[in-house]
């Protein structure tokens, strides 16, 4: 049994609660409670100590080491609805910093152990740790990791790699450089990462030398397209390691720098139109439009060399039996089938009724591929009523979609192609 009483108001508050343990259900039960306080609220809780607060607020101090004492007091008030003194907030911040710095130092000491564990649990993984030895004291400098699974997975992806970096927030700073690919579902696939002291040519060279070796060498990586923010150190690294490799610029990064000097929205629109141009003549036309608005903006963009890539979607790469747009339409029909109920008549003949709207019913003959709603006959795609009947028979409705919507029919349709022609703006000038 447990009794809880409010001791505020000099012990005269009537708030009271009584709990008892019930062994038959193995749980505590609240047997009696008087849930009305006659005392005033006290914002100074003696149970809330600096040590307790430092443990609860350690994450905030870790993310923002320069957090102010006033901000800590406001955050405690909002979260727990209690007040703390300025001295307690100061002590709490100091204790949290000591815990964080101690944890950082401990983590750096365990870095070699972390690397060995990666190699042990993931055979074939590459881990490299670079340190400096200053007066007999080992100082961390860089860490590289490329897991075996990431290497193998990238083999099944398109030969495209994105390179980028970000600052590390913490006591010791540094930067995180990453290499990511794109899987078949257009989602990011991590390949390798490295923690370095700063982003420059030396660190990018160290990172890419290890990455190229993990991916199969320079001959393999020469066929990969790299997308980046065109950092000066990275461009120089590619000139040394892979001088003829295909590179692309991230337009979002380009525009973030471009708008600092040229913030006008019409220039933003024209820049993006130039970025998605698919042939040089179209790009030149958009650049002339930019020149008409701001010559300096044109000069800024001309420093960035244009690169052209062909984007081609082939139906031969599509694996489903039905063409994608028709398949999307077909997928909506079974979702509507939850409102319809099939009644079996004989063989493949059904009466399908609506579960809530009286009088809404149709006759479906699966064998003759017919429904009295006539949607199946008009569109060539089984309607909701037909799919409801097919589910009753455990039949795959996909096989009843018209043959003209199938991938094989689509490929036959475009087996003979029409040769394309250029627009008039790039025709040769003739004397007549």
Residue, then its C-alpha position, 0 to 999 in steps of 0.5 A: x500500500x502507498x499513500x501520497x499526501x501534499x505537504x504544501x500549505x504547512x501540511x493543511x492541504x487536503x490533496x490525498x491519494x491511496x494506492x494498493x497492489x492487486x496480486x491477482x492482476x499484478x498491478x497497482x490500483x488507485x483506491x482513493x483520491x481527493x484531487x483538490x488542492x487547497x494550497x498555492x502553487x510553489x515554483x521552487x522544487x527542492x527535489x530539482x537539483x543541479x545534478x538532476x538538471x544537468x543530466x536532463x539538459x545535457x543534449x541542449x548544451x551539447x547542441x549549443x555549447x554557448x547557451x545562455x543562463x537565461x535561456x536555460x531558466x526559460x527552457x526549464x520553466x516551459x518544460x517542467x513549469x518550475x522556476x530555478x535560480x540563476x546560480x542553479x542554471x549556471x551550475x547546471x550548465x557547467x556540470x553538463x559541459x564537464x560531462x560532454x567534454x569528458x564523453x568526447x575525450x572518452x569517445x576519441x580514446x575508443x576510436x581505434x576500438x570502434x574501427x576494429x569492431x567495424x572490421x570484425x563485424x563487417x569483413x571487407x569493410x575499409x576503415x582508415x584512421x589518421x593521427x598526429x603524434x605531438x610530443x608523444x601525444x596522439x592527436x586525432x586528425x581524420x577517420x574514413x569508413x566504407x562498409x562492405x555492404x555499401x560497396x556491394x550495394x552501389x554496384x547495383x545502382x546507377x553510376x552517379x555519386x554525390x559529394x558534399x560536406x557539412x560542419x560538425x557542431x561540438x567542442x572540437x569542430x571538424x567537417x563531415x564529408x560524404x559520398x552517396x549514390x541513388x538506388x532504384x527507388x530514387x533514394x539516397x544510398x550511403x557509400x562512404x564518409x570521412x571526418x576531417x579537420x577542414x574541407x580543402x584539397x588535401x582532405x578531399x584528395x585523401x578521401x577520394x583516393x580511398x573511395x576510388x580504391x574501394x570502388x574498383x580503381x580509376x578505370x571503374x571510377x572514370x565511368x562514374x558521374x560526380x555531382x558536387x557543389x564545385x568546391x575549389x579543393x574538390x575540382x583540383x582533386x579531380x584534375x589530379x586523380x580523375x582528370x576526364x571524369x564527368x562532373x555535374x554542379x548542384x544547381x541549388x548550391x550554385x543558386x545559393x551563391x548566385x542570389x547573394x549578388x543577384x537576388x532578383x526572382x526573374x534571374x532565378x527563373x532564367x537561371x533554372x531554365x538555363x540549367x535544365x536546357x537540353x542542348x547548347x542552342x537553348x542554353x545560349x538563348x536563356x543566357x541572352x535573356x539573362x544578359x538583357x536583364x543584367x550583364x554582370x549576372x551573365x558574366x558570373x554564370x559564364x565562369x561556370x562551364x556548361x555540361x550536357x547530359x542525355x536523359x533517356x527513359x526506356x520502356x525496356x527498363x520497366x519491369x511490370x506487365x502493364x504500362x505505368x500510367x495505366x497501372x496507376x489508374x488500375x491501382x485506384x480501383x481496388x481501393x474503392x472495392x471496400x464499399x462493394x459486396x459480391x454475391x456469387x450466382x454461378x461459375x463466374x457470374x456475380x451480383x455486386x451490391x453497395x454496402x450502404x447505398x440501397x439499390x446500387x448493384x451491378x451484374x459482373x460476368x468475369x468469363x465474358x469480361x463484362x459488367x453492367x456498369x460498362x466501364x470495363x468495356x469502355x476503358x479496357x480496365x476492370x472496374x471496381x465491381x469486377x475486381x471485387x468479384x475477382x477477389x472472391x474467386x482469388x483471381x489476379x485482376x491484372x491479367x484481365x487488363x486489355x492487351x493494348x495496355x501491356x508493355x509488350x504491346x507498347x514496345x511493338x508500337x514503337x519498334x519503328x521510330x520516327x527520326x527527329x529533326x532540329x528546330x528552325x533556329x539551328x538549321x543551316x542557312x541556305x542561299x535560297 
